[in-house]
Structures are given as structure tokens and as C-alpha cells.
Amino acid sequence: MKNFIAAFLTTILVLPFISCGKKGDILPPLVRFPQTVENVQAKQKADQIILTWRNPIAYEDGSTLSVIEIIEIWILEEIAAEGTKIEEKPVEEFERMAKLHATIAGDQIQEYAVQDGSSQGQMVYSYKLSGKDFLSKKYTFGLRIKEKKRFSIFSVLVSLKPMVLPLPPADVEATVFLDRIEVKWNRPMKNRDQSSPPNLEGYNIYRSEEKGEPQRLNANLIKGEKYNDKNFGFGQVYKYFVRASATSTSPFLESEDSEGIEILAEDTFAPDPPKGLISVAGQDVLSITWDSNTENDLDGYKVWRREEGTAEVHLLTPDVIKENAYSDKSGKKGTTYVYFVTALDKSGNESPRSETISDRIRERMR
């Protein structure tokens, strides 16, 4: 019996080691497919459909996609009567009916990349609408990525039915104010095909700085022919243009760009004159104070003086002072002086004179 138990325990202990040496089935190598193209959008601008999207940066398993071999743009054109509701196209039907329109090779990707630096991997492509019948068609687009002979699945499909668009706005003007740049323009009177009234729901305004890409400023469609740009900085050069939109919501179907207007936001606005002057006369000194100015770009103050009954004015502070107070120790005792103060901003603009205040230095008591 003891021999049987010993043999049984030996078998239990050895069996796992025997099974560990057994080879399993050979698994096929892991095949990785690129993730899907994201954020595909289509909008009409004049006689073009502008496609934008974001390239994937990973495989479906989450590992990094370092190289894109090809981006494919597929298109399906269908006859669609006026007023036809744009419905989502099944992917299987799109794959069967669509045609390959364009391929963007990996070494060409930078040519189609959005250059504003705001979003890595953001792309843009312009599809030219041609022929006399494009207004009777609906266009559906889908994109996919090819990498090492493996394709991603198609992106979300986007469809658009072109419209007759208005002409661009005219006579764009820009004026700099202390708190805004006001941009105004004139309403277009016709569509691109010279029909009227224009298919006009509102406007979008765009601004660029230096060599940067234009950015749309308005979140909602502008209904009037004016826009106040309050997010600006003095000393900067801005360029504005406006597009008319035939749709009230995104994706906007827009006109061509209006003529651009370039403007230097120059600070020519002086601070308000200081207020609330008070004088306190002492022995050998006469002190004046005033309320602090509230301008954001305030640099400081200058204090001025003249003898009562004379017109000649003297600057007491050749260097701008930062405090809202000044002590005059240079006056003659017993002489009445008239004081006023001006404020300056960091652009060198000087305010009008404050109201005057008069006083005199007291004689020292003996």
C-alpha cells in the first residue's frame, strides 16, 4: 500500500513537467490594421467641395502607426432632385458603387496638411465641381488608409448636395477702436450665376495674422453686415475677409472670399485725464495726490506747474512717475502755484490736462 501511494504521488508531481514540454498549435502572425480616418467633413465653397479630416496615428490594437503609405479618397455621384433629403449611405453600398477619385502618397501628405499648427494630422482637400449638371447631384465621400497592403475600414461617409451660392460680400472696411476692431461690408445682391435674390443666410468672418492660416472668428452665423473683433492686440497686423453662406448651420455652403482688408491695430487712444486732485501744503513742501487711472496699458503720470497769474508752464517730472502722488519741494515760499497732471500709456499717448488745483508752500514757523 505504501508503494502504491508513493507511486501515485510521484506521478502527480511529474505529470505537469511532462505536459509543459508539449508544443501547442502554431498561431498565425498578428495582422494589424490602421485605425479609421476621423472627423471627416465636407462643405461647399464657390465651385469646390472642401474635405477635411484627421489622419489616424495608431493601429486598431493601439500601437503607434508610424508611416502612412497611401490615403484614398473615394466618391459616389448620384442624381438628386431639388429638395432631396440627404440620407446616410450604407457602407456596403458605397463600397460597391463608389469610385476611387484620388490617392495621396505618404510623401505628399505634407502638401495637404493644414498649416495653422492647431491640430496635428489635420488634412484638407479640394474637389472641383465641374459640368453643368453638378447642382442636380449628391456627392458622397469616404476615405481609407493603406499601410503595408492592409487597408483601414472606410471612414464615416459624408454627403453634400451643392447649391447656387451668393457672390462674396463687397467693400470690406476695418476700423480700430480702443476696445475692438470693427469690420463692415456690403451685402451681395446676386448669386454666382447672376440670379437674384441671393441665397443668403448670413456671413462668416475670417482673420489671419502674419503668415498664419485664416481662422473663422464667429461661432454662430453673423446676420448683419458688421462684426466687432474684441480679441486683438495693439501693434499687431491683421487681415480680414468675409464669406457669404447659403446655409444657416455647419457645414456652411460659402461664397468665395471677399477682398481682404489688412489693418495695423495701432494704439492712438490717450488715457483719460486724472481726476480728484487734492493738495496738502506743509512747511517747505506742497504735496498733491489724485485718483489712480484704470487703463490697462497705463504707464504713469506727469506733473505740471505754473505760477498763479502767469502762462508759462513747467514740467516737474521729466521722467514719468508711477505713483498717483507728488511732493513739490522746489517752490518759493509764499508763492501760489497752479498744478495739473497728465496720464500716459505704454504707447506714448498722453491724456488731456486734469483739472487744476492751486496752493502755496507755508512759511516755516519761527
C-alpha positions as CSV (number, residue, x, y, z in Angstrom):
1,M,0.0,0.0,0.0
2,K,2.8,2.3,0.9
3,N,4.4,1.6,-2.5
4,F,1.2,2.5,-4.3
5,I,0.8,5.8,-2.6
6,A,4.5,6.7,-3.3
7,A,4.0,5.9,-7.0
8,F,0.8,7.9,-7.2
9,L,2.4,11.0,-5.7
10,T,5.4,10.6,-8.0
11,T,3.1,10.5,-11.0
12,I,1.2,13.7,-9.8
13,L,4.5,15.6,-9.4
14,V,6.0,14.6,-12.7
15,L,2.9,14.9,-14.9
16,P,2.9,18.8,-15.1
17,F,6.5,18.8,-16.2
18,I,5.8,16.3,-18.9
19,S,2.8,18.4,-20.2
20,C,4.8,21.6,-20.1
21,G,7.1,20.3,-22.8
22,K,4.3,19.6,-25.2
23,K,4.1,22.0,-28.2
24,G,0.8,23.7,-28.9
25,D,-0.7,24.7,-32.3
26,I,1.3,27.3,-34.2
27,L,-0.6,30.6,-34.1
28,P,-0.7,32.9,-37.2
29,P,1.3,36.2,-37.0
30,L,-0.7,39.1,-35.6
31,V,-2.1,41.2,-38.5
32,R,-2.5,44.9,-37.6
33,F,-4.8,47.2,-39.5
34,P,-4.7,51.1,-39.3
35,Q,-7.4,52.9,-37.4
36,T,-10.1,54.7,-39.3
37,V,-9.8,58.2,-40.7
38,E,-11.6,60.5,-38.3
39,N,-13.6,63.8,-38.3
40,V,-14.4,63.8,-42.0
41,Q,-16.3,66.9,-43.0
42,A,-17.4,68.3,-46.4
43,K,-18.5,71.9,-47.1
44,Q,-19.0,73.8,-50.3
45,K,-17.0,77.0,-51.2
46,A,-17.9,78.5,-54.5
47,D,-17.5,75.7,-57.1
48,Q,-15.4,73.4,-54.8
49,I,-16.2,70.9,-52.1
50,I,-13.7,71.2,-49.3
51,L,-12.9,67.9,-47.5
52,T,-11.2,68.0,-44.1
53,W,-10.2,65.0,-41.9
54,R,-7.7,63.8,-39.3
55,N,-5.3,61.0,-40.1
56,P,-5.0,58.1,-37.7
57,I,-1.9,57.8,-35.6
58,A,-2.3,54.2,-34.4
59,Y,-3.3,50.7,-35.4
60,E,-6.5,49.2,-34.2
61,D,-4.7,47.5,-31.3
62,G,-3.5,50.9,-30.1
63,S,0.2,50.6,-31.2
64,T,1.7,53.5,-33.0
65,L,1.2,53.9,-36.7
66,S,4.5,55.5,-37.8
67,V,4.0,55.6,-41.6
68,I,1.0,56.0,-43.8
69,E,1.6,54.6,-47.3
70,I,-1.5,56.0,-49.1
71,I,-4.7,57.9,-48.3
72,E,-7.5,57.0,-50.7
73,I,-10.4,59.4,-51.4
74,W,-13.5,57.6,-52.9
75,I,-16.5,59.4,-54.3
76,L,-20.1,58.4,-55.3
77,E,-22.1,60.8,-57.5
78,E,-25.8,60.3,-57.6
79,I,-28.7,62.3,-59.3
80,A,-30.7,64.0,-56.6
81,A,-33.7,66.3,-57.2
82,E,-34.0,69.7,-55.6
83,G,-35.1,69.3,-52.0
84,T,-34.0,65.7,-51.7
85,K,-33.2,64.8,-48.1
86,I,-29.6,63.7,-47.7
87,E,-29.6,60.3,-46.0
88,E,-26.7,58.3,-44.8
89,K,-25.4,55.8,-47.3
90,P,-24.8,52.2,-46.2
91,V,-21.0,51.5,-46.3
92,E,-21.6,48.2,-48.2
93,E,-23.5,50.0,-50.9
94,F,-20.9,52.8,-51.1
95,E,-18.0,50.2,-51.5
96,R,-19.9,48.6,-54.4
97,M,-20.8,51.8,-56.2
98,A,-18.1,54.4,-55.4
99,K,-15.1,55.2,-57.5
100,L,-11.5,55.9,-56.4
101,H,-11.1,59.6,-57.0
102,A,-7.6,60.4,-55.7
103,T,-4.7,58.9,-53.8
104,I,-2.3,60.9,-51.6
105,A,1.0,59.1,-51.2
106,G,2.9,59.3,-47.9
107,D,5.5,61.7,-49.3
108,Q,2.7,64.0,-50.4
109,I,0.8,64.2,-47.1
110,Q,2.5,67.4,-46.0
111,E,1.2,69.2,-49.2
112,Y,-2.4,68.6,-47.9
113,A,-1.8,69.2,-44.2
114,V,-3.4,72.1,-42.5
115,Q,-0.6,74.5,-41.7
116,D,-2.1,76.6,-38.8
117,G,-0.4,74.4,-36.2
118,S,-3.6,74.0,-34.2
119,S,-4.1,70.2,-34.8
120,Q,-1.6,67.6,-35.8
121,G,-2.7,65.3,-38.6
122,Q,-5.5,67.6,-39.8
123,M,-5.8,67.4,-43.6
124,V,-7.7,69.4,-46.4
125,Y,-8.5,68.5,-50.0
126,S,-10.5,70.5,-52.6
127,Y,-12.8,68.7,-55.0
128,K,-13.6,70.8,-58.1
129,L,-17.3,70.7,-59.1
130,S,-17.4,70.6,-62.9
131,G,-20.1,70.2,-65.6
132,K,-23.4,72.0,-65.9
133,D,-25.3,69.3,-64.0
134,F,-23.4,69.3,-60.7
135,L,-26.3,71.1,-59.0
136,S,-28.5,68.1,-59.7
137,K,-26.2,65.7,-57.9
138,K,-25.4,64.5,-54.5
139,Y,-21.8,63.7,-53.6
140,T,-20.8,61.2,-51.0
141,F,-17.2,60.8,-49.9
142,G,-15.3,58.1,-47.9
143,L,-11.6,57.8,-47.0
144,R,-9.4,55.0,-46.0
145,I,-5.7,54.4,-45.2
146,K,-3.4,51.9,-46.8
147,E,-0.3,50.6,-45.0
148,K,1.8,47.6,-46.0
149,K,-1.0,46.4,-48.3
150,R,-3.5,46.5,-45.5
151,F,-6.5,48.9,-45.6
152,S,-8.3,50.5,-42.8
153,I,-12.1,50.3,-42.9
154,F,-13.8,53.3,-44.6
155,S,-14.3,56.4,-42.6
156,V,-17.8,57.7,-41.7
157,L,-19.3,58.7,-45.0
158,V,-20.2,62.4,-45.6
159,S,-22.6,63.6,-48.3
160,L,-23.3,67.0,-49.7
161,K,-25.7,68.4,-52.4
162,P,-24.3,71.6,-53.9
163,M,-26.3,74.8,-54.1
164,V,-26.2,78.0,-56.1
165,L,-24.1,80.2,-53.8
166,P,-24.2,84.0,-53.4
167,L,-21.4,86.3,-54.6
168,P,-18.9,87.3,-52.0
169,P,-19.5,90.4,-49.8
170,A,-18.0,93.7,-51.1
171,D,-16.4,96.8,-49.8
172,V,-14.9,95.4,-46.6
173,E,-13.7,98.0,-44.2
174,A,-12.0,97.8,-40.8
175,T,-11.7,100.5,-38.1
176,V,-9.6,100.3,-34.9
177,F,-11.3,101.4,-31.7
178,L,-10.0,101.3,-28.1
179,D,-11.8,98.1,-27.3
180,R,-12.4,96.5,-30.7
181,I,-11.7,96.3,-34.4
182,E,-15.0,96.9,-36.2
183,V,-15.3,95.2,-39.6
184,K,-18.1,96.2,-42.0
185,W,-19.1,95.1,-45.5
186,N,-21.8,95.3,-48.1
187,R,-24.4,92.6,-48.8
188,P,-24.1,90.7,-52.1
189,M,-27.0,91.4,-54.4
190,K,-26.8,88.3,-56.7
191,N,-25.8,84.7,-56.8
192,R,-22.7,83.4,-58.7
193,D,-25.0,82.6,-61.7
194,Q,-26.3,86.2,-61.6
195,S,-29.7,85.1,-60.4
196,S,-31.3,87.1,-57.6
197,P,-32.2,87.5,-54.8
198,P,-29.1,85.8,-53.4
199,N,-29.3,82.6,-51.4
200,L,-28.0,84.2,-48.3
201,E,-28.4,83.2,-44.6
202,G,-25.6,85.1,-43.1
203,Y,-21.8,85.6,-43.0
204,N,-18.6,84.1,-41.7
205,I,-15.6,86.3,-41.0
206,Y,-12.0,85.1,-41.1
207,R,-8.8,86.6,-39.7
208,S,-5.1,85.8,-40.3
209,E,-2.0,87.1,-38.5
210,E,1.3,87.5,-40.3
211,K,1.8,84.2,-42.3
212,G,-0.7,82.1,-40.3
213,E,-3.7,80.4,-41.8
214,P,-7.1,82.2,-41.7
215,Q,-9.3,81.3,-38.8
216,R,-13.1,81.7,-38.5
217,L,-13.8,84.2,-35.7
218,N,-17.6,83.8,-35.3
219,A,-19.1,80.8,-33.5
220,N,-22.6,81.5,-34.9
221,L,-23.5,82.8,-38.3
222,I,-23.4,86.6,-38.5
223,K,-26.8,88.0,-39.6
224,G,-25.8,91.6,-40.2
225,E,-23.1,93.3,-42.2
226,K,-20.8,94.1,-39.2
227,Y,-18.6,92.3,-36.7
228,N,-16.7,93.5,-33.7
229,D,-13.4,91.7,-33.1
230,K,-12.6,92.2,-29.4
231,N,-9.9,89.6,-29.2
232,F,-7.0,91.6,-30.6
233,G,-3.7,93.3,-29.5
234,F,-2.3,96.7,-30.3
235,G,0.7,96.7,-32.5
236,Q,-0.4,93.6,-34.4
237,V,-1.3,93.4,-38.2
238,Y,-4.5,91.6,-39.0
239,K,-6.0,90.6,-42.3
240,Y,-9.8,90.0,-42.6
241,F,-12.1,88.6,-45.3
242,V,-15.7,87.6,-45.3
243,R,-17.7,84.8,-46.9
244,A,-21.5,84.7,-47.5
245,S,-23.2,81.5,-46.5
246,A,-26.3,79.9,-48.2
247,T,-26.8,77.7,-45.1
248,S,-27.6,78.8,-41.5
249,T,-25.7,76.0,-39.8
250,S,-22.5,74.0,-40.3
251,P,-21.3,72.6,-42.7
252,F,-21.6,76.1,-44.3
253,L,-22.0,76.4,-48.0
254,E,-20.0,79.5,-48.6
255,S,-19.2,82.0,-51.3
256,E,-15.7,82.8,-52.5
257,D,-13.6,85.1,-50.2
258,S,-14.3,88.8,-50.2
259,E,-11.4,91.1,-50.9
260,G,-9.1,91.1,-47.9
261,I,-8.5,94.1,-45.7
262,E,-5.3,94.5,-43.8
263,I,-5.0,96.8,-40.8
264,L,-2.5,97.7,-38.2
265,A,-4.1,97.8,-34.8
266,E,-2.3,101.0,-33.8
267,D,-2.9,102.4,-30.3
268,T,-3.7,106.1,-30.8
269,F,-6.0,106.3,-27.8
270,A,-4.9,108.5,-24.9
271,P,-5.8,107.8,-21.3
272,D,-8.5,109.8,-19.5
273,P,-7.2,112.9,-17.7
274,P,-6.5,112.2,-14.0
275,K,-9.3,113.2,-11.6
276,G,-9.7,114.1,-7.9
277,L,-6.7,116.3,-7.4
278,I,-6.0,117.2,-3.7
279,S,-3.3,119.4,-2.3
280,V,-1.7,119.4,1.1
281,A,0.6,122.3,2.0
282,G,3.3,121.9,4.5
283,Q,6.5,123.6,5.6
284,D,8.9,123.6,2.6
285,V,6.8,121.2,0.7
286,L,3.5,121.0,-1.2
287,S,2.1,117.6,-1.8
288,I,-0.7,116.7,-4.3
289,T,-2.5,113.4,-4.9
290,W,-5.1,112.2,-7.4
291,D,-7.2,109.2,-8.2
292,S,-5.4,106.4,-10.0
293,N,-6.3,105.9,-13.6
294,T,-7.8,102.5,-14.6
295,E,-6.4,101.9,-18.1
296,N,-4.8,98.5,-18.6
297,D,-1.9,100.0,-20.5
298,L,-1.2,102.9,-18.2
299,D,2.4,103.8,-18.0
300,G,2.4,106.7,-15.4
301,Y,1.9,110.4,-14.9
302,K,3.5,113.8,-15.5
303,V,3.0,116.7,-13.0
304,W,3.0,120.3,-14.3
305,R,3.1,123.7,-12.5
306,R,2.8,127.4,-13.2
307,E,2.8,130.5,-11.0
308,E,-0.6,131.9,-10.5
309,G,-1.2,134.9,-12.8
310,T,1.4,133.6,-15.4
311,A,1.0,131.4,-18.5
312,E,4.4,129.7,-18.5
313,V,4.1,126.0,-17.6
314,H,7.0,123.9,-16.1
315,L,7.2,120.1,-16.2
316,L,8.2,118.9,-12.7
317,T,8.6,115.3,-13.6
318,P,10.8,114.8,-16.7
319,D,10.6,111.0,-16.0
320,V,7.1,109.5,-15.9
321,I,6.2,108.7,-12.3
322,K,4.3,105.6,-11.4
323,E,2.6,106.7,-8.2
324,N,-0.5,108.9,-8.0
325,A,1.1,111.4,-5.7
326,Y,3.9,114.0,-5.9
327,S,5.7,116.3,-3.4
328,D,6.9,119.6,-4.7
329,K,9.9,120.9,-2.7
330,S,11.2,123.4,-5.4
331,G,8.6,126.1,-5.0
332,K,9.2,129.5,-3.4
333,K,7.6,130.1,-0.1
334,G,4.6,132.4,-0.2
335,T,4.1,132.0,-3.9
336,T,0.8,130.5,-5.1
337,Y,1.2,127.7,-7.7
338,V,-1.3,126.1,-10.1
339,Y,-0.8,122.4,-10.7
340,F,-2.3,119.9,-13.2
341,V,-1.5,116.3,-14.1
342,T,-1.5,114.2,-17.3
343,A,-1.5,110.4,-17.7
344,L,0.5,108.4,-20.3
345,D,0.0,104.9,-21.7
346,K,2.7,102.5,-22.8
347,S,2.3,103.6,-26.5
348,G,3.2,107.2,-25.5
349,N,-0.3,108.6,-25.8
350,E,-0.8,111.4,-23.3
351,S,-4.1,112.4,-21.8
352,P,-5.6,115.9,-21.8
353,R,-4.8,118.0,-18.7
354,S,-6.5,117.3,-15.5
355,E,-8.5,120.0,-13.7
356,T,-6.1,122.4,-11.9
357,I,-5.6,122.9,-8.2
358,S,-3.8,125.9,-6.6
359,D,-1.9,126.2,-3.3
360,R,1.3,127.6,-1.8
361,I,4.1,126.4,0.4
362,R,3.8,127.6,4.0
363,E,6.4,129.7,5.7
364,R,8.4,127.9,8.3
365,M,7.3,128.8,11.8
366,R,9.9,130.5,14.0
